[in-house]
Amino acid sequence: MKIIIPMAGMGTRMRPHTLTVPKPLIVLAGKSIVQRLVESITKVYSEPVEEIGFVIGDFGEKVEKSLIDIAENVGAKAKIYYQHQALGTAHAVWCAGDSLSGKTVVAFADTLFFADFKINNDSDSIIWVHKVTNPQAYGVVTTDKSGLITGFVEKPANFVSDLAIIGIYYFKDGEKLKKELNNIIDNKIMKSGEYQLTTALENLRSQGLKFAPGEVDEWLDCGNKEITVATHQRILAKSTDAKYLSKTAKIENSTIIQPCFIGNNTIISESVIGPYVSIGENSVIKNSVISNSIIQNSSKIENICAHDSMIGNNTKISGKPFDLSVGDYNIIDLK
């Protein structure tokens, strides 16, 4: 099987965290978003993954090397493709056309999931969906009585279905998808100025390809800072990985409230950390209280109370300690 991961977007909704790091390479509890996505897909597929095609922008050699490492860690070969213009989801997949053959999974790199199933190789195609309470904000699928997908509706104004497309697709024959992508791009079939993957899917369905919906137990988005922090919380809540507490971390006069991820060579002193906190390697935390937050590598934080926060790499944040003398019946709100 092959996996194609389009990830060339600028990640503008995640700025400033994506100014120096592509969004799929933001680290959550010790692993990047795209690494977690790759590992989740390989777990639900019973056959080896032979190749992973990453569709990126001009991210540089360091990013490309990290993607090659992610593929090799699951026993696959990496291929790097480039999308130089933001021309839509279908165009992004089309850029990886050389990898569109045989059994193929297309997975967009801003979504994570929890699931307990195996991909059914007998299906022509599977589109993973998840029930949502606000389908008007998503692309959704409609189904018939047998459960097969009968249509695709982008952000329906009126209710037609609550099965939102999460951005992961399986094709038994990647060549069929490639042929249809070539058709819509050669004939400039666009919607809102972009080539849409749902256009290709609808055309394939009308040609007789049977699409089955696949439901995941939990769908985790990484679209903006608030949602990413919430996703990070769910990752920690679901994990039982002992490696989440590095043996090289120094914890001095501090309390760690689990679950947390503490990276290599961190120093935590006189602090309360957790629950739901990740601290990247080589970071230093002093005299602070931090909960439900993500702190990346080589950052230094002192005299700070933080929650629901994302703090990037190589940052320095220092507050001011208080020496207070407060009498009875006072109310002090330090904001």
C-alpha positions, 0 to 999 in steps of 0.5 A: 500500500501507498500513502499520500499526505498533502501538507503544503499549506501555509498553516495561517490559522496556526500562526505564529506557531507555523512561521518557522515550522510547517503545521504538520511538524508541530510536535504534540507529546514528543511526536509531530502531527504528521508522524502520529498520522502515519503511525495511526494509518499503518496500525489500521492497515494489515499489509506493509506500507511500501511508500509514503508520498509527502506533498510539501511547499518549499520547506527546506532540507531539514523538513524533508529529512524529517519526513524521510525519517518518518517513512523509514520508521514504519518501513516505507520509502519516502517520496517528496513532491512539491505543490508550488501553488495553492490550487486546491485539494485535488491539485495537491493529490495530483502533484503526487501522481507518480505514487497513485497506483495500486492500493492507496490512502490519501490523508490530509495532514491536519487531522488525527484520529483514534480507531479500532478497525482494519481497512477492508481490502475488498472495498473499492474505496473508503471515505472516513467520516465522523458524526458531528453536531454542526455539519454545516461547517464541513463537507459531508456524505449522504448514504443509502439504505445499504450504507454506501455513499450516494453523494458529497455536499460541501458545507450544507446550508440545510441538513442532509447528513451529519457524517463529516468527511475527516480527510482520509480516503482509501482507494483500491486502485489509485490509478482510477483516482489519478485518471480522474484528477488528470481529467478535472485539471486538464479540463480546468474543472474548478469550484471557487477557483480551486480543484476540489477532491470532492469533484473527483470523488463525485465523478468516480461515483457516477462512473460506478465506483462504490464508496463505503463510509468508514467511521472512526472512534474519535476525530482530532483536528489541528486547525488552530491553536485552541483545537490543537491544545484540545487535541493534545489533551486527548493524546495524553489522556489516551496514552499509556506510554512510559516514554512520556517521562524522560529518564534524563529530565531533572525534577526538583522540588516540583509536582508533576500531575499526570498525564504529561510528557516531559522531554529529554534533558528538561529541568523543572524546579519549584513548579507544578506541571500538569495535567495535560502538559508537554515540555520539549527537550532541553527546556527549563521551567522554574517557579511556575504553574502550568496546565493543559499546555504545549511547550516546545524545545529549548524554551525557558519559562520562569515565574509564570502561571499558564494554562491552555497555552502553546509556547514555541521553540527557543522562547524565553518567558519571565514573569515577576514574583510577588512578595505580598502582605495581605490582610483578612477579607481581601480579594486580589485578582492578579491578571 
